[in-house]
Amino acid sequence: MICIKTDIPQEICDINDELKAIYHSKDTVCIWIFKTRDDRNKFMDETAGMLKGAREKHFESFYKQ
């Protein structure tokens, strides 16, 4: 396991982990929040192998509230 220390806002910590999808690159960590676990799992399946930009566009098109 590799841990990178950072300050995560409490409102993100308070959200159930099953509603979060996390992506990282060498200089960015993105956390997407979903309404349901099924939405989160569907997003993960749909975006497997996508780069950050494509994943962001997919989220904006199908999941942004």
Stockholm file with secondary structure:
# STOCKHOLM 1.0

chainA/1-65         MICIKTDIPQEICDINDELKAIYHSKDTVCIWIFKTRDDRNKFMDETAGMLKGAREKHFESFYKQ
#=GR chainA/1-65 SS CCCCCCCCCHHHHTSCGGGEEEEECSSCEEEEECSSHHHHHHHHHHTTTCCHHHHHHHHHHHTCC
#=GC SS_cons        CCCCCCCCCHHHHTSCGGGEEEEECSSCEEEEECSSHHHHHHHHHHTTTCCHHHHHHHHHHHTCC
//
